Amino acid sequence: MTLLIIAYLGGALTILSPCILPILPFVFARAGQPFVRSTLPMLAGMALTFAAVATLAAVGGAWAIRANEYGRLAAIVLLGLFGLSLISPRIATALSRPVVDLANNLLNAAGAQRATASVRSSFVLGIATGLLWAPCAGPILGLVLTGAALKGANLQTTFLLLAYGAGAATSLAVALFAGGKIFARMKQSLGVSERIRQFAGAAVLAGVAAIALGLDTGLLARLSYASTGSFEQALLEKLHSKASTPETEVASNGAMKVATDATRPFRSDLPIEGAAPSLDGAVTWLNSEPLTTAQLRGKVVLVDFWTYSCINCIRTIPYVRAWAEKYKDQGLVVIGVHAPEFAFEKNVDNVKKAIADFKIGYPVAIDNDYRIWRAFENNYWPAHYLIDAKGQIRYQHFGEGNYRQTEQAIQDLLREAGRDMAQSGSVIPDAKGAEASPDLGHIRSGETYVGYSQATGFVSPEGLKADTAADYSVANPGLNQWGLAGTWTVGPEEASLNKAGGGISYRFSARDLHLVLGPSADGKPIRFQVTVDGKAPGANHGSDIDADGNGTVTATKLYQLVRQSGDVTARNFEIRFLDPGVQAYAFTFG
């Protein structure tokens, strides 16, 4: 119930979001008409269509995304005609005549009343509006879609998406009610109903133009005057913390707790959060035979959910590795659960190479089907779960950081299990390259996907062409904007270079820039060269290139390409590939 409330409130907040602006004219064009027969069917159609399209986008893969694009084109045409009909009664008559004749025939055959036709037409307009509105999302919707993609389609996902759509429809209905009152007063006092109708039609056409030019998901999405993302995030954190208080529990920030009475066993203050789920379901195990919860009774277990190209996971590995080494003789068992984000991370050979590169010696369960992920009801990379000697979850932490608290929790549970441990300080791993902690004070750029299913900030004037080879160019991207140059085929997860000489440009502001890259299908190495502000990076080169900017893609993984050695400031990054076939997935920063 709490998640439904969060989803509903998140949908309601979209009325403040800039990316809902293009659909407002379509809604306000219904002002002054009967709410039950006109407005309500339109809002219902919008909410239901959004839920259907969002579900397809979450679980249907690339075909659903392309279907949604075709739906957007059809909706643009439909709503453009609707706008013209509002401006010109003659056009309205000409456009509506065949539809009215067909509707009348159907209505006469069914013995229905004229009111049904109004309901039906409003519902159709709602469907079109829902197709246009579907790409508009914030943190709460992002959480819902991530859960749907990883946990599969289920009734909970459907209800959450419907709740989100209902929230948006509710806020639009309230705005329309207020707007309708204003429209009514204008009609009574000024007698300009025809002008109002024409103005509404012009607004509809302006909205259609904005959508056709990509402003609904581009420029408007980048506006931040309403800051709805922060509103949603604050709402999410507040309600989530109330609904799941145990997740916020951390080990004491103070020194290790010592039993005051030597005759009584030590008991940690960490809460009991339920029995640990099963570890069954991995497609294979690396560095170990398959482990079960029954086998692990009597041990303290740290379960680390990770995926090998995730920069946040990479930066936690040195700590997990150090804990596994430091406490293995005290009874700690560390289990890495590798749950892939990209398709290439499902390749077990790729994971084996990553494990070797990261020098991971503890057991790793390959959770390609997300069965362990679902059993833990996990939603994050990285995520740490501590299980006590009785098989109970006692501590959780999501994301980077909190290393000292997590190690304190490990020590507490080992002492509770009867281990005679001397006090010791927290581990301080010698992390290098991409494993080093981020410079949080200077990060102004966020994770950016290259594949069309999640791409943002793309500014090549040609626009992204899905699943087809196309020529691209890029001039001077603004901060956190990027573009392609050369001939590329952009898929849902990655962009593949068709001809040598192509490149990617990105203007970023952070100490580190990373890019997830992979070789072509035949596995041949791909040479590349990086420039920063048009010059060789020199002292600002990352760990995977030299000072002249030269590097080679030999495996599908995250490559550190820039590490600013002096003052951190906005830079123009460019990478040129000297061989064809490279696959580019995502930018991350540190």
C-alpha positions in Angstrom: 0.0 0.0 0.0 2.8 2.4 0.8 4.4 1.9 -2.6 1.0 2.6 -4.2 0.8 5.9 -2.3 4.3 6.8 -3.3 3.5 6.1 -7.0 0.3 8.0 -6.8 1.9 11.1 -5.2 4.8 10.9 -7.7 2.3 11.0 -10.6 0.5 13.9 -9.0 3.8 15.9 -8.8 4.2 15.6 -12.6 1.8 18.6 -12.9 4.8 20.7 -11.8 7.2 19.0 -14.2 8.4 20.9 -17.3 8.1 17.8 -19.5 4.3 17.7 -18.9 3.9 21.1 -20.5 3.3 19.8 -24.1 0.2 17.8 -23.2 -1.4 20.6 -21.1 -3.0 22.3 -24.2 -4.7 19.0 -25.1 -6.2 18.8 -21.6 -7.3 22.4 -21.3 -8.9 22.2 -24.7 -11.6 20.2 -22.9 -12.4 23.1 -20.5 -16.1 23.9 -20.4 -17.2 20.5 -21.5 -19.0 18.0 -19.3 -16.5 16.4 -16.9 -18.0 12.9 -16.8 -18.6 12.6 -20.5 -15.6 14.5 -21.8 -12.8 15.2 -19.4 -12.9 12.0 -17.3 -12.7 9.6 -20.3 -9.8 11.6 -21.7 -7.9 11.4 -18.4 -8.7 7.7 -18.0 -7.5 7.0 -21.5 -4.3 8.9 -20.9 -3.6 7.0 -17.6 -4.4 3.6 -19.0 -2.3 4.1 -22.1 0.6 5.4 -20.1 0.5 2.3 -17.9 0.4 0.0 -20.9 3.2 1.8 -22.8 5.4 2.0 -19.6 4.9 -1.7 -18.9 5.9 -2.5 -22.5 9.0 -0.3 -22.2 10.0 -2.0 -18.9 9.6 -5.6 -19.9 9.3 -5.7 -23.7 12.7 -4.7 -24.9 13.6 -2.8 -28.0 10.5 -3.8 -30.0 8.2 -2.1 -27.5 10.3 1.1 -27.6 10.0 1.2 -31.4 6.3 0.6 -31.1 6.0 3.5 -28.7 7.8 5.7 -31.2 5.3 4.7 -33.9 2.5 5.4 -31.5 4.0 8.9 -30.8 3.9 9.6 -34.6 0.3 8.5 -34.9 -0.6 10.5 -31.8 1.2 13.6 -33.2 -0.9 13.4 -36.4 -4.1 12.8 -34.5 -3.6 15.7 -32.1 -2.4 18.0 -34.9 -5.7 17.4 -36.7 -7.5 18.0 -33.4 -5.8 21.4 -33.1 -6.7 22.4 -36.6 -10.3 21.5 -36.0 -10.4 23.8 -33.0 -9.0 26.7 -35.1 -11.3 26.2 -38.1 -14.9 25.0 -37.9 -14.7 24.2 -41.6 -11.7 21.9 -41.0 -13.5 20.4 -38.0 -16.5 19.5 -40.1 -14.5 18.0 -42.9 -12.3 15.9 -40.6 -15.1 14.8 -38.4 -17.7 13.9 -41.1 -16.5 10.3 -41.8 -15.8 9.6 -38.1 -19.2 11.0 -37.2 -21.0 8.9 -39.9 -19.2 5.7 -38.7 -19.9 6.5 -35.1 -23.6 7.2 -35.8 -23.9 3.9 -37.6 -22.4 2.1 -34.7 -24.4 4.0 -32.2 -27.7 3.4 -34.1 -26.9 -0.3 -34.4 -26.3 -0.5 -30.7 -29.2 1.7 -29.8 -26.8 4.0 -27.9 -27.2 7.7 -27.2 -25.1 10.6 -28.5 -23.4 10.9 -25.1 -21.5 7.6 -25.8 -19.9 9.1 -28.9 -18.6 12.0 -26.8 -17.2 9.6 -24.2 -15.6 7.5 -26.9 -13.9 10.4 -28.7 -12.6 11.8 -25.5 -11.2 8.4 -24.6 -9.4 8.2 -27.9 -7.9 11.6 -27.4 -6.8 10.4 -23.9 -5.1 7.4 -25.6 -3.2 9.7 -27.9 -2.2 12.0 -25.0 -1.0 9.0 -23.0 1.3 7.9 -25.9 2.9 11.4 -25.9 3.2 11.6 -22.2 4.7 8.2 -21.6 8.4 9.3 -21.8 8.0 11.9 -19.0 9.4 10.3 -15.8 11.0 11.2 -12.5 12.8 9.3 -9.7 9.7 7.5 -8.4 8.7 6.3 -11.9 12.3 5.3 -12.5 12.2 3.1 -9.4 9.0 1.4 -10.6 10.4 0.8 -14.1 13.7 -0.5 -12.8 11.8 -3.0 -10.5 9.6 -4.0 -13.5 12.6 -4.6 -15.7 14.5 -6.6 -13.2 11.7 -8.5 -11.4 9.6 -9.2 -14.4 6.0 -8.3 -15.2 3.5 -8.8 -12.3 0.3 -7.3 -10.9 2.3 -5.1 -8.5 4.0 -3.4 -11.5 0.7 -2.8 -13.2 -1.0 -1.4 -10.1 2.0 0.9 -9.4 2.0 2.2 -13.0 -1.8 2.7 -12.9 -1.4 4.6 -9.5 1.3 6.8 -11.1 -1.0 7.6 -14.1 -4.0 8.1 -11.8 -2.0 10.6 -9.7 -1.1 12.6 -12.8 -4.7 12.5 -14.1 -5.9 13.7 -10.7 -3.6 16.7 -10.7 -4.6 17.5 -14.3 -8.3 17.2 -13.4 -7.8 19.7 -10.6 -6.0 22.1 -12.9 -8.6 21.7 -15.5 -11.4 22.4 -13.0 -9.8 25.6 -12.1 -9.0 26.4 -15.7 -12.6 25.6 -16.6 -13.9 28.2 -14.1 -11.7 30.8 -15.6 -12.8 29.9 -19.2 -16.5 30.1 -18.1 -16.1 33.6 -16.7 -14.3 34.8 -19.8 -17.1 33.5 -22.0 -19.8 35.3 -19.9 -18.0 38.6 -19.5 -16.3 38.9 -22.9 -18.3 36.7 -25.3 -15.1 35.5 -27.0 -15.8 31.8 -27.0 -14.7 31.4 -30.6 -11.4 33.2 -29.9 -10.8 31.0 -26.9 -11.4 27.9 -29.0 -9.0 29.1 -31.6 -6.4 30.0 -29.0 -6.8 26.5 -27.5 -6.3 25.1 -31.1 -3.1 27.2 -31.5 -1.8 25.9 -28.2 -2.5 22.3 -29.2 -0.6 22.9 -32.5 2.3 24.5 -30.6 2.4 21.4 -28.3 2.4 19.1 -31.3 5.2 21.1 -32.8 7.2 20.9 -29.5 6.8 17.1 -29.4 7.6 16.6 -33.1 10.8 18.6 -32.6 11.7 16.5 -29.5 11.4 19.4 -27.1 9.2 17.4 -24.7 12.0 15.0 -23.9 14.9 17.3 -24.7 14.8 21.0 -23.8 11.8 20.8 -21.5 13.2 17.8 -19.7 16.4 19.8 -19.0 14.5 22.8 -17.5 14.7 22.8 -13.7 12.6 25.7 -12.5 10.0 23.4 -10.9 12.6 21.0 -9.4 10.1 18.2 -9.3 12.9 15.6 -9.3 14.0 16.8 -5.9 10.4 16.9 -4.7 9.9 13.3 -5.8 13.2 12.2 -4.4 12.4 13.8 -1.0 9.0 12.2 -1.0 10.5 8.8 -2.0 13.1 8.9 0.8 10.7 10.1 3.5 7.9 7.5 2.8 10.4 4.7 2.0 12.2 5.3 5.3 8.9 5.1 7.2 7.8 2.0 5.4 11.1 0.2 5.8 12.8 1.5 8.9 15.1 -1.5 9.3 16.9 -0.6 6.1 18.0 2.7 7.6 19.6 1.0 10.6 23.4 1.2 10.7 26.0 0.0 13.0 27.1 2.3 15.8 29.4 5.1 14.6 31.4 4.8 17.8 34.0 2.4 18.9 33.4 -1.3 18.9 30.9 -2.3 21.6 32.4 -4.4 24.4 30.3 -6.6 26.7 30.2 -5.1 30.2 29.5 -8.5 31.8 32.0 -11.2 30.8 29.5 -13.9 31.9 26.9 -12.9 29.4 27.3 -13.3 25.6 27.7 -10.2 23.5 24.5 -9.1 21.7 24.6 -6.5 18.9 22.0 -3.8 18.7 21.5 -4.4 15.0 17.8 -5.2 14.4 16.6 -8.6 13.1 15.1 -7.9 9.7 13.8 -11.4 8.9 15.2 -14.7 7.7 17.8 -14.6 4.9 16.4 -15.7 1.5 17.6 -18.7 -0.5 20.8 -18.4 -2.6 19.3 -20.9 -5.1 18.9 -19.8 -8.7 22.4 -18.8 -9.8 23.2 -20.1 -13.3 26.7 -21.0 -12.0 29.2 -20.2 -9.2 32.7 -18.9 -9.6 35.5 -19.4 -7.0 33.3 -21.9 -5.1 30.9 -24.7 -5.3 27.2 -23.6 -4.9 26.5 -22.4 -1.4 23.2 -22.7 0.5 21.9 -20.9 3.5 21.9 -24.2 5.4 25.6 -24.6 4.8 26.3 -21.1 6.0 24.6 -21.4 9.4 27.1 -20.5 12.1 28.9 -18.1 9.8 28.5 -14.4 9.3 27.7 -13.8 5.7 28.1 -10.6 3.6 26.1 -10.7 0.4 27.3 -8.1 -2.1 25.1 -7.4 -5.2 27.2 -6.0 -8.0 27.8 -5.9 -11.7 31.2 -5.6 -13.2 30.9 -2.4 -15.4 29.1 -0.4 -12.7 31.4 2.4 -11.4 29.7 2.4 -8.0 30.3 -1.3 -7.7 33.9 -1.0 -8.8 34.6 1.6 -6.2 33.3 -0.7 -3.4 35.2 -3.8 -4.5 38.5 -2.8 -2.7 36.6 -2.6 0.7 34.7 -5.9 0.1 37.9 -7.6 -0.9 39.7 -6.3 2.2 36.9 -7.4 4.5 36.9 -10.9 3.0 40.6 -11.2 3.6 40.7 -9.6 7.1 37.8 -11.6 8.6 37.9 -14.9 6.8 39.6 -16.6 9.7 37.0 -15.2 12.1 34.1 -16.8 10.3 33.1 -14.2 7.7 31.9 -15.5 4.3 31.7 -12.9 1.5 29.4 -13.8 -1.5 29.3 -11.6 -4.5 26.0 -11.9 -6.4 26.7 -10.7 -10.0 23.4 -9.4 -11.4 23.9 -8.0 -14.9 22.7 -4.6 -16.0 23.8 -4.9 -19.7 23.4 -8.0 -21.9 27.2 -8.4 -22.3 27.5 -8.8 -18.5 25.5 -12.0 -18.8 28.5 -13.6 -20.6 30.2 -15.8 -17.9 33.6 -15.5 -19.6 33.4 -11.7 -19.3 32.6 -12.0 -15.6 35.5 -14.5 -15.1 37.9 -12.0 -16.7 36.5 -9.2 -14.5 36.9 -11.2 -11.4 40.5 -11.9 -12.3 41.2 -8.2 -13.1 39.7 -7.1 -9.8 41.5 -9.9 -7.9 38.3 -11.2 -6.3 38.9 -14.5 -4.5 35.6 -14.9 -2.7 32.6 -16.9 -4.1 30.6 -15.2 -6.8 27.1 -16.4 -7.8 26.2 -15.6 -11.4 22.6 -14.4 -11.1 21.7 -13.9 -14.8 18.1 -14.7 -14.2 17.8 -12.3 -11.1 16.4 -15.1 -9.0 18.6 -14.3 -6.0 18.0 -10.5 -6.7 14.3 -11.1 -6.5 14.5 -13.3 -3.4 16.2 -10.4 -1.6 13.8 -7.9 -3.1 16.8 -5.9 -4.1 16.8 -2.8 -6.2 20.3 -1.4 -6.2 23.9 -1.8 -7.4 25.8 -2.1 -5.2 23.9 -3.5 -2.2 25.2 -5.1 0.9 23.3 -7.5 3.2 24.8 -8.9 6.4 23.4 -12.2 7.7 24.1 -13.4 11.2 25.1 -16.9 12.4 21.5 -17.8 12.8 20.6 -17.0 9.2 18.9 -13.7 9.9 19.4 -10.4 8.0 20.7 -7.8 10.4 22.1 -5.0 8.3 21.6 -3.5 4.8 23.3 -0.7 2.9 22.8 0.5 -0.6 25.3 2.4 -2.8 28.8 3.5 -2.0 30.0 4.8 1.3 29.2 3.9 4.9 32.3 1.7 4.9 33.2 2.2 8.6 29.6 1.5 9.7 29.5 -1.7 7.5 32.7 -3.0 9.0 31.5 -2.2 12.5 28.4 -4.3 11.8 30.6 -7.1 10.5 32.6 -7.0 13.8 29.5 -6.8 15.9 28.0 -9.9 14.3 31.2 -11.9 14.5 31.5 -11.1 18.2 27.8 -12.0 18.7 28.6 -15.4 17.0 31.2 -16.0 19.7 34.4 -15.0 17.9 37.1 -13.7 20.3 38.2 -10.7 18.4 40.6 -7.9 19.4 39.6 -4.4 18.6 41.0 -3.1 15.3 40.6 -0.1 13.0 38.7 0.0 9.8 40.4 -1.1 6.6 41.9 1.5 4.3 42.4 -0.2 0.9 45.0 1.1 -1.5 42.5 1.8 -4.4 43.9 2.9 -7.7 42.4 3.8 -11.1 38.6 3.4 -11.4 38.5 1.8 -7.9 39.5 5.1 -6.2 36.8 7.0 -4.3 35.1 9.7 -6.3 35.6 13.5 -5.9 32.1 14.1 -4.7 32.6 17.8 -4.2 33.2 18.5 -7.9 30.9 16.1 -9.7 28.4 18.0 -11.9 27.9 15.3 -14.5 25.8 12.1 -14.1 25.6 8.7 -15.6 24.7 8.9 -19.3 23.5 6.0 -21.4 24.4 5.8 -25.1 21.7 3.3 -26.3 18.4 4.9 -27.4 16.3 3.2 -24.7 17.8 5.5 -21.9 19.8 8.1 -23.9 19.6 11.7 -22.5 21.5 14.8 -23.5 22.1 13.8 -27.1 22.6 16.9 -29.3 23.8 15.6 -32.7 21.5 17.5 -35.1 20.5 14.4 -37.0 18.8 12.9 -33.9 19.1 9.3 -32.8 18.1 6.8 -35.5 17.1 3.5 -33.8 18.6 0.3 -35.1 19.8 1.6 -38.4 23.2 2.8 -39.7 23.3 6.6 -40.0 25.8 9.4 -40.3 26.1 11.8 -37.3 27.9 15.0 -36.6 28.5 17.1 -33.5 29.7 20.7 -33.1 30.0 22.2 -29.6 27.9 20.3 -27.0 26.9 22.2 -23.9 27.6 21.0 -20.4 26.3 17.4 -19.9 25.5 17.1 -23.6 27.1 14.7 -26.1 27.0 13.6 -29.7 28.2 11.1 -32.2 30.4 11.7 -35.3 30.7 9.3 -38.1 28.6 6.3 -39.1 26.9 4.5 -36.2 24.1 2.1 -35.5 22.4 2.9 -32.3 20.7 0.0 -30.5 18.7 0.0 -27.2 21.8 -0.5 -25.0 24.7 0.6 -27.1 26.0 2.4 -30.2 28.1 0.4 -32.7 30.6 2.2 -35.0 30.3 1.1 -38.7 33.3 2.8 -40.2 36.7 3.8 -38.8 37.2 7.4 -37.8 34.0 7.9 -35.9 33.9 9.4 -32.5 32.0 10.6 -29.5 32.1 14.1 -27.9 31.0 15.0 -24.4 31.3 18.2 -22.3 31.5 17.2 -18.7 32.5 18.5 -15.3 34.0 16.0 -12.9 37.5 14.7 -11.9 37.1 11.4 -13.7 35.4 10.3 -16.9 34.7 6.7 -17.6 33.2 5.0 -20.7 31.9 1.5 -20.9 33.3 0.1 -24.3 33.5 -3.2 -26.0 35.1 -4.6 -29.1 33.2 -5.8 -32.2 31.6 -9.3 -32.3 34.8 -10.8 -33.7 36.7 -9.6 -30.6 39.4 -7.8 -32.5 41.1 -5.0 -30.5 40.0 -1.5 -31.4 42.5 1.4 -31.2 41.3 4.9 -30.1 42.6 8.3 -29.2 41.3 10.7 -26.6 41.6 14.5 -26.5 40.7 16.9 -23.7 39.8 20.4 -24.8 41.2 19.5 -28.2 44.7 18.4 -26.9 46.4 15.3 -25.7 45.3 14.7 -22.0 48.9 14.7 -20.7 48.8 14.6 -16.9 44.9 14.4 -17.0 44.9 10.9 -18.7 43.0 8.1 -17.1 44.4 4.7 -16.1 43.4 3.0 -19.4 45.2 5.5 -21.8 48.6 7.0 -22.0 49.6 10.7 -21.8 49.1 11.1 -25.5 45.5 9.8 -25.2 46.2 6.4 -26.9 44.3 3.3 -25.8 42.9 0.0 -27.0 39.5 -1.7 -26.4 40.3 -5.3 -25.7 37.3 -6.4 -23.7 33.8 -5.1 -22.8 34.3 -3.2 -19.6 34.5 0.2 -18.0 37.5 2.3 -19.2 38.9 5.2 -17.2 39.8 7.8 -19.8 40.2 11.1 -17.9 41.4 11.9 -14.4 42.0 15.6 -13.9 45.2 16.1 -12.0 44.7 19.8 -11.1 41.7 22.0 -10.6 38.5 20.2 -11.6 36.6 22.2 -14.3 34.3 21.7 -17.2 36.1 20.0 -20.1 35.4 19.0 -23.7 36.1 15.3 -24.1 36.5 13.6 -27.5 37.3 10.0 -28.4 38.1 8.9 -31.9 38.2 5.3 -32.9 40.8 4.2 -35.5 39.1 0.9 -36.2 35.4 0.1 -36.8 33.2 -2.1 -34.7 33.5 -0.6 -31.2 30.4 -0.7 -29.0 29.8 2.2 -26.6 27.4 1.8 -23.7 27.5 4.4 -20.9 29.4 7.4 -19.5 30.0 7.6 -15.7 31.9 10.1 -13.6 33.9 10.3 -10.4 
